[in-house]
Amino acid sequence: QVQLVESGGGLVQAGGSLRLSCTASGRTFSNVRMGWFRQAPGKEREFVGSINWSGSNIYYADSVKGRFTISRDNAKNTVYLHMNSLKLEDTTVYYCAADFRGPTAAYWGQGTQVTVSS
């Protein structure tokens, strides 16, 4: 059974940093694109960023570019989201995704809450 498990969410002050982790189990994802989305209640899911298998091709949403960094460790089947200079508007649930299929993905994590306070 394939599982993506996120961790690292929490409460942080504006301007602070957090690192989210997503570890996959049940199969290897070392050869597929992985990444992150976020979704606030009542809003559409928003793409945050993605990374290809080697880390040589990374995309970011304009809203996080320059502040967030995605990396991965294929040996650990894990993808990371390093979030710096956090803003109030970054508050939402962040979802890990694996094996991108166009604008969506085949596998999803359960989500982890990030709350940025003033």
Protein Blocks (a to p, Z undefined) as FASTA:
>chain_A
ZZdddehiacddehiacddddddehiacklbccddddddehiacddfbdcdfkopaccdd
fklgokaccdddfknopacdddehiafklgccddddehiehjbcfbdcebiaddddZZ
